[in-house]
């Protein structure tokens, strides 16, 4: 039985911050910085109703992730989950409680 207020963190993700170089000799390059490795979380498919409510399109499968607030990702940060790479497309932070975000596979 799950006690109210606790969660089963059944998945692991790795989060990278992503910066696109816009000036200098490396213009056009992308820099990925490891921010959080093997973070425990929950991942589940997001419904079309949820996506529309958050102003997102429903053209691609999107997942809803909930994790501890060890690192708060930014939009367009990258997440590795089950050997695939995803990008953060929506974010909600509960101060000192948890971080919730939507992610989509990078094509």
C-alpha positions in Angstrom: 0.0 0.0 0.0 1.3 3.5 -0.9 1.2 5.9 2.1 -0.3 9.3 1.1 2.4 11.8 0.5 5.0 9.3 -0.6 5.9 8.2 -4.1 7.4 5.2 -5.8 10.4 6.5 -7.7 10.6 3.6 -10.2 12.6 5.2 -13.1 16.0 6.9 -13.5 16.8 9.8 -15.6 19.9 11.9 -16.4 19.5 15.7 -17.1 21.8 17.9 -19.1 21.6 21.6 -19.5 21.9 22.7 -23.1 23.4 25.9 -24.5 23.7 26.9 -28.1 26.8 28.9 -29.0 25.7 32.1 -30.8 28.9 33.9 -31.3 32.6 33.4 -31.7 34.5 30.7 -33.5 32.2 27.9 -32.3 29.0 29.5 -33.4 26.3 26.9 -34.1 27.8 24.3 -31.7 25.8 22.9 -28.8 27.2 22.4 -25.3 25.7 19.8 -23.0 26.5 19.9 -19.3 25.6 17.1 -16.9 23.4 18.5 -14.2 21.9 15.4 -12.5 22.8 11.8 -13.0 20.6 8.7 -12.3 17.9 10.7 -10.6 15.0 8.7 -9.3 11.6 9.7 -10.7 8.2 8.6 -12.0 7.5 8.8 -15.7 4.1 8.3 -17.3 2.5 9.2 -20.7 0.8 12.5 -20.7 -2.8 12.7 -21.9 -3.9 14.9 -24.8 -6.1 16.8 -22.4 -3.1 17.6 -20.1 -1.0 18.7 -23.1 -3.8 21.0 -24.4 -4.3 22.5 -21.0 -0.6 23.4 -20.8 -0.6 24.9 -24.4 1.3 22.0 -26.0 0.5 20.3 -29.2 -0.5 16.6 -29.4 1.5 15.7 -32.5 4.1 13.6 -30.6 4.1 11.3 -27.6 4.9 13.3 -24.5 5.8 12.0 -21.0 5.1 13.6 -17.6 8.0 13.3 -15.2 8.0 13.9 -11.4 11.3 14.0 -9.5 12.8 15.5 -6.4 14.0 19.2 -6.6 17.7 18.4 -6.7 17.9 20.2 -10.0 15.2 22.2 -11.8 15.6 21.8 -15.5 15.0 24.6 -18.0 12.9 24.4 -21.1 14.9 22.7 -23.9 17.2 20.9 -21.4 17.8 17.3 -22.4 16.9 14.2 -20.5 18.1 10.7 -21.0 15.7 7.9 -20.1 15.8 4.3 -21.1 18.6 5.0 -23.7 16.6 7.7 -25.5 17.1 11.4 -25.4 14.2 13.8 -24.7 13.8 17.5 -24.5 11.9 19.4 -21.7 8.9 21.1 -23.2 6.9 22.2 -20.0 7.9 22.7 -16.4 6.2 23.1 -13.0 8.1 23.5 -9.7 6.7 23.0 -6.2 9.2 24.7 -4.0 11.1 22.1 -1.9 8.5 19.5 -2.8 9.1 18.2 -6.3 9.7 19.1 -9.9 7.3 18.1 -12.6 7.9 18.5 -16.3 6.8 17.3 -19.7 9.4 15.8 -22.1 9.4 14.6 -25.7 11.8 12.4 -27.6 14.2 14.4 -29.8 13.8 13.3 -33.4 
